[in-house]
Amino acid sequence: MAQRIGRSRRKTRDKLKKHYKQKGKISIRNYLQEFKAEERVILKAEPAVQTGMYFPRFHGKVGIVKGKQGDCYKVKIKDFKKPKILLIHPVHLKKWQA
């Protein structure tokens, strides 16, 4: 069987790319975002910051904030039918609006 070559960010050249008009310095507001428990968020990766980033398969998913652990938030998502808890830095999260 073939061995998988690469790390967790392999084959993500287009998925983790920013639009050319959004490139530049990251706002401090994104780092200091606050989320409450049971609030819905969208997983939207900030490619310039690698710390606290989730696995690229979950990009664009909607999750529920379950709590905080250090600087990061515990976010519950459904991966197919299995529920999973991810630790994500707030710079990679965006508030969900219905």
N, C-alpha and C positions, 0 to 999 in steps of 0.2 A: 504494500500500500504506500502511496506517495506521502511524503512528509509535507506538512504545511509550512511554508516559508513566510516569515514576516511576523510583525507584532499586531497589536489591536487596531492600529490605524491604517492597515494595508487596504488598498483598493478604495480609498476614500478621497481621491483627488477632487472629484466634483461635488461629492456630498458635503464635505467640510470646507468648501470654498465660499468666500464672501463675494457679494456683488461688488463690482469695481467702484461704485459710488458710496459704498458703506465702509471702505477701507480707511484706516487711520487710527488715531488714538481712541482707546476704549474709554467710555464715560465711567466716572467713579460711581455714578448712580447704580450701574449694573452690579457692581461689587457689593454695594450696601443694601440691596433689595431685601425686604422683609416679607416673609410669607407666614400665614397662619396655618394651624392644623386644619385638615380637611379642605384646604383650598386647592382648586384644580390649576395645574400648570402645564405648559407645553415645554418639551425638551428640545431646546434649540441651541446647538453647540456654538460656542465662541471659539473659532479655530486658533486665535492668537494666544489663548490661555489653555494649557494642557492639564493643569491641576484640577482635580475634581470633575474631569470629563467622563462621561459614561461611554459604554460600548456603542460604536456607530450604528448598530442594528436598531437601536431604540430612538434614533433621530426622528423628530417630528411627532412622537407619541404624546398623548395626554396622560398625565398621572395625577395622583392625589398626594399632597404633602402630609406625612404622618408624624413628623417631628424634626428636631434639629440635633445634630451631633457635631460639636465643634463649630466650624464655620459652615459646614455643609448641611444640606437638608436630606432627610430620608423621604424618598418619593416611591410610592407604590404604583407599579404599572402592571399590565397584563401582557405577557409574552406568549402569544397564541392563547392558550387557556390557563396557563400557569401564572399565578401572581408572583411578582418579584419586588424586592425592596432594593433601591439603588441609592447610593450616597452621591449627591450632586452638588457642586458649588453653585451659588446663586447666579453667577455670571452666565451659566448655561441654561437658566430657567426664564420663562416668560409667563406672565399671568394669562390665564385662559379666559376668553370672553365668549359667552354663548351667543 
